[in-house]
């Protein structure tokens, strides 16, 4: 384990090997789509309900658009986070800060 470096480096050094062992799509679907996309979906749902009200005639359409955009956003967030963490992990391996 590394004693110095940024918080991100310490996190990648300690937690990333177990996360990466589960695989790319497990990470993207669980942490990207379900966690990040789900949080964004509910946050946007609340904002839409406050702004337009649930009785608005186009509210179901807005919810559908919200769901689609948050799904895509979760996929993008998950993939981006995976590849950035992989890049940092490999850099730490090359610099021999990891076993």
Order of alpha helices (4+ residues) and beta strands (2+ residues): alpha-alpha-alpha-alpha-alpha
